[in-house]
Structures are given as structure tokens and as C-alpha cells.
């Protein structure tokens, strides 16, 4: 199935070109846009051209608006954040507290400079930006709790959508959590209306909504990394998965699949990493195999600690010991990976070269075996 056969994909790509056309007019941009514009307009659907022109005009005026220095707050946000901060101050060690703020709320201001550098050098900085991993864990824990209290199926998802919105507000509506939250919202709607949904189309739909309301988000590194990593996993992973056939389910599920998922996200985000930071992290592919499952244990413990601290200091203290221990293990492992895997310095201009290489790679894979929606939906 052709990805460009989905209107949402065409509109999303046109939207990106509209923003770039308005903000960053460059000969390279024109060169890259010619084949893309041809693909979109060869069907003679002129409303795509109308959308391109109208959104370019909208973006032009949007960019002229004065920037707001103060972030919008949602109801009860300050109270909840204060409660969370007091709980972390009471039960967690100093270094661990800063790390939890990063892991749970995406707030890296309380993280030491040393830890920031280590996470950046190992390519694990993404776990400090609340994204799909955090949303998945958060949603799973909440659904387990709703199941314990025997809340009906429909109400579970309604409550969960509200809680995810509240959680996104606590994380200052970062682009990565907005992307993940919107994708979850689309999946929830598909359950309500008993309709099938494709993860990769949900990805483009979430990106479309974010950029429609905030075009400048396109230039935020967190949005670029979050979107491209997810696209890489959804698009590249099925190809990698078909390369190796292993009968042993344990090796496949706990080693090969996580490795290919990590590699897919890594390759797709490399152009952004190189262009912005001028380095090539070599640890993240293998470090993710250990660190991601560890984060999968830490986030539920954070939620458990926050829950029991409301009415039982004794139980909260018990869980805080486990949480402090796992956070120390996380720090030790991250430092270990930073020592054994070198960080390669590379010119930022090579990011564009690698981007062109990836475009040709995607095109080659796409022509060899066009996008199969059922394949990807099953993997998700």
C-alpha cells in the first residue's frame, strides 16, 4: 500500500513544506521539493495546492506574532507539581531526585551537569524527554488500577484520556508527549468506534495536529527526534525483522526484536543528532536494550511512591528504597556505557549527507517491498 495514498500523509508533508517555504527559503529546499510536489500534484487534485498556499500565508503571519514568554498552566498543575516535588524531596536521594524529575516529568533543570553530559554522550538523552515509552507505562499502570476497581471499559479510557491530558500538562505539553498522547487518543477512539487504525497514520495525524496549531514546533529538536524515531521504528523495523528468522521466542522477543527496534530509531534520528550536536553516539543501540527495561520498572515505582505517600509514609518509604536502588543502577549503567562506547565527533554538515542517504534507503526499501499496513499494525 502506498503511504502517499493516505490524504493525511500528503497534507502533513505539504504542511512541513509550507512552514519551510515561509521560514527558510533555500535553493536546497527547492531542489528537494520538486519531486515531492510532482508526486502530490500528478493526480490533479488542486486542493492540495490551495492548502499549500493558504497555510504558507497563515504561517507567515503566525511567525510575525510576538512570542509568549510565559507558559500556559492548566488547572491544578502547580498544586500537583508542588506535591510531587515535596514527595521526591522527602523520599529520594539528591542525585536520584534530579534524575526522576527528568524521567517522570521531562524536567532536566534539576539534573546535574555531569549526568546531563553522560546521558547525552551515550545517546540516552531521549529517556529524559517524556514520550511514547512513558505514556505506554503510565497508561498500563492506570489500566491495571482501573481493572482492580472493576471500572467499565468505556469509563477506563475516558478517565485515562483525562489523566494523560493532566500528565501532559505537568510535563509542560512537550512535543514528544503531545505526539505520544495524541497517538494514544486516536487508538482510544478506534476502540470506541470499533474501527481499525494504523500506527503510522496515527503518527502523521498527531504531527499534523501539532503543527497546525503550533507551526514553530517543527524547529524544536524534541519534536524532530520524537517523530523521526517513531517513524523509523514503524517503517524500518518490519524490514529488519524479515532479515532474521529465529525459532527461539525468548531470543527473538528479548534480544533480536529490541535490538532492531533500537537500531530503527537510531538510524532515523542520526541526521538530527549530527546536525544539532556534532557527534555520533555509539552506545545507544546496545544501551537501550538494558536501560529501557529498567525505566519500565522505575516509572511504575514512581507512580506507586506518589500514590502511597498520600496516606502511608511507611509504605512509601518501602517503595522509595527500591526506587533509589534502581535509580543508582541506572546511573551506574549509563556511566559504564559512556566509558566503553566512544562518542565520535563529526562535522554538523554531515547530517544533511546522512539525511540524503536515509531518503535513498527508504526509497529503495519502499520500491523493493512497498509499505504493508497490516504488517506494521500487527507489530504494534
N, C-alpha and C positions, 0 to 999 in steps of 0.2 A: 504493500500500500504506500502511495506517495505521500510524504509528510505535507507537501505543498497543496495537497488536495483538501486539507483542513483550512477553512477560512480563518480560524483564529491564529494559525501559524503565519499566514500571509499578512494579516493585519498587524501581528506582533512585530514581524520583521520590517514592515513598512513604517511602523511607529518608531522603531530604532533608527531607521534611515532618516526619518523626518527630524528627529532630535539632532542627529549628527549633522544633517544638512544645515540646520539652523545654527548650531553651536560651533561646529568645527568643519568649515568648508575647506577641503584639501584635495589636490589632484589625485592622491592615492584613493581617497574616498570615492571620487567619481569613477575611477578605474574599476574598483570593486563593485560599484553599484550597477554598472552597465549590464552584466549577465543576469544579475538578480532582478532588475527592473524588467528585463526581457521575459524572464520566466513568469513574472506576475502578470504582465500585460498581454501575453500572447493569446490569452483566452478572450481578449477584447472586453473585459469587464471593467468599464471605465470608473466604477465607483471606487475601485482601489486607488486610481489616480486622484480622484476627488478627495479621498481620505488623506492621501499623502500631502496634498497641497494645503488642505484645511488644517491638518494637525501641525504642519510646519509653521503655519501662521499662528496657531494657538501657542506653540512652543516659543516662538519669537516673543510674544507678549508676556508669556509666563516667565521667561528668563529676565524680563525687564522689571519684574516686581521686586520690591525690596525684600531681603531675606529676613526672616524672623529669627531673632537670637534666642528666644525662649521657647523651649519645647512644650507642647501641649500636654496637660495632665489629664488623666481620666479619674473618674470618681473613686475615692478611697485609695488612690495609688500611693500617696505619701504615707498614709497610716500603715498600709501593708508593708511598704519598704522599710519603715522605721521598725516595725515588729520583726521583720526578717533580719535586719541589721543587729538589733538587740540580741536576738537568739544566737546569731553567729558569734557575736562578741562574747556571749556567756559560755558557749559550749565548744567553740573551736579555737585551736591554737592560731597565733598571729599569721604565720605564713599560709596555713590552711584556709584561714578566713578569706584572705585575698583571692586565693585560687577558687574557692567556692562561689564568690561573687562573680568571677569570670565564667565559671562552668554553668551556674544556675541562672544568672541574670544577664550575662554578657557584659558585665561592668568590669573593665580591665583597669580602672583607675586605682584600685586598691591592691593591685598585683605589683610585686617588687620588680624593679628594672631587670634584675638578674633572671627571674622566671620568665618575664616577657621575652627577653633575648633568647633564652633556651627554647621556648615554645616556637618562636619564630624561626630559629635556625633548624629545628627538626621538622618544620613544615606541619606542626601540630597546632598552630595558632587558630585553626578553624574550630577546634573544640571549645574555644573561649568565645565563640560567636554563636548564640543560641540559634539553632537551625532544625532541620528535619530530624536529626538524631534526638534532640531534646524534646521536640514535640511528640515523637513516637513514644518515648519513655514516659513522658508526662501523661499522654493520653492512655497508655496501657495501665499505668498505676491507677488513674482515675476510674477507668472502666472496671478494674478489679474491685475497687471500693464500691462502685455503684452496683456491681453484681452481688457483693456481700449483703448490701442493704435491699437487694431484690427490686431495684428501680426498673421500671418498664423500659423496653428497648428504645422507644422514641424519646422518652424523657432523658435517657442516658446521653444521647447525642446532643440534645438541646442544652443540658447542663454543661456538657463538655465544651460545646462551642462557646458558651458564656465564659467558662473558666479559661479557655485558650485565649479569648479576647482580653481577659483580665491579665493573664500571664504576658501576653504581647505588650500590653501597656506598661507592666512592670519592667519589661526589657526595652522600654522607650521606642517600641514599634520599629526595631531594627529591620532592615530589608530582608535579612536571612530568615527571621522568624515570621515576617509577614508572608514571604513566599511559602514557607512550610505550612503556616496556618491556613492560608487560602487553599492550598492543595488538599489539606485535610477537610476543609469546608466543602470543597467540590465532591470529595469522596462521600462525605456525610449526606449531601443532597442526593447523590446517586442511590444511596440506601433508602432514603425517604421515598424517592420517586421510582424505585425499582428499575433504574437504568444503569447500563454498563458504562464505565468510564475508563479512559486510557490515562495512565500516569503522565505520559509525555505531553498529552494535550492539556491536562491539568496544570502542568508546569508552564506551558505557554500562556494559558488563561490567567494564571496568577501573575506572571510577568506583565501581561497586558494591562491588568487592572492597576498594578502598582505604578507603571509608567504613565498610564492615562491621568492619574491623579497627582503624580509627582515625577515629571519628566527628568528632573535633575538626578533622580536616584540612579539613573543609568550610569552616572560617572562615579558612583560610590563603589569602592573595591569590594566591600562586603556583599553587595548585590551581584556584582560580576562573578565573584568566586562561588557564591551560593548557587546561582543559576547555572553556571557552566559545569560545576561539579555534579549537580543533579542531572543535567542533560548528558554529561559524559557517562554516568552510570546507566541511565536509561537507554542510551543509544549504543555505547561501545560494549557494555557487559555481555549482551547476548552473543556478540561475535566472539569474544574471548571464551565464553562458556562453551561454545561449539568446537573450540580448538582442542580441548582436552576432555576425553571421556574416561571417567573413573567410576568403577562399580562400588567402591568403598564409600558409603554415605558419610561416615564420620570424617574422613579426609576431605571429601568434597565440600561438606557443609561447614566445617570448622577451619579449613585451611585454604583450599583452592578458591571457593566462592568469595570469601572475604578478601583474598589477595587480588582477584580480578576486579572486584568492586573498588578496592582501594586504587588499583592501577588505572581504572577507567576515569575516576575523579581526578587523579593526579595528572594524567596526560592532558586533560581538557583545561585544567586551571594553570598549567605551566606558563602559557603566554602572558597571563595577567601577573603571575608571581614574578617572572623575569622582568617584565616591563615596569613594574612598580617598585620592586625591591632589589633588582640587580643581582639576584643569586639563584642558585639551583639546589634546593634541599634534596638530599638523597635518602633521608631516614624515614620519611612519612609513609612510603609504601609498606614497609615492614612494621614500623612503629604502630600504625593504625590497627594492625592485627591484634596487638596487645592492649593498646590504650583505649580503643573504642569499647571493647567489652568491659573494661574497668570503669569507664564513665557510665556504662549501662548499669553498674552496681551502685555508683556514687549518687546519681540523681535520685533514685528511689529512696536512698538513705537520707538525703537532704529533705525530701518531702515528708518522710517519716519523722525526722527530728522536728521539723516545723509543726507537725500535727500534734505530737506528744508533748511538746513544750507548752502547749495551751493549757494543759491540765495536770501534767505529771512530770516534775523535774527529775524524778528517779528514772523513769523510763527514757526520758530524753537524754539523760546522762549516759545510759547504757548504749543507746544508739550512737551517741556522739563519739564514744571510744572506737567503735567500728568505723565510723566515718573518718575520724582523724587518722586511723591506721591506713585506710585505703588511699587517702589523700597523700600521705607520706610515700606510699608505694608508687603512686602516680608520679610524684616529683622525682623520686629516685630513678624510675624507669626512663623518664623524659631526659634526665641528665645523662643516663647511661647511653641512650640512643644518640644524644648530641655529641658524645665523645667518640663513638665507634663509626659513625657515619659523617663524612665531611660535608661541609657546606661549600659548594662551588660558586665562586664569584664569577659573574658573567655580565657582559655589556647589556644594558637595557634594550638596545636596538635589536638584539637577537629575539626579543619577544615577538616582534612583527614577523620575522622569518619563521619562527616556530608556529605562529598562528597560520601562516600560509600553508605550511607543511600539514597542519592538522586539517585545514579545509580540504586539501587534496586527498588526505587519508580518508576523511568522512565521505568525500565524493566517490572514491574508489570502492570503499566498502558498500556504499549505498547502491552503486551500479552493479556490484557483484551479487548482492543479495538485498534487494530493497527492503525498507523498513516493514517489519512484520508486527502489527499491533497486537495480535494475540500472543505472540512470543513474549513481548515486553510486559504485557499486563499479567501474564502468568508469573513472571519473575518477581513482580512486585507483590 
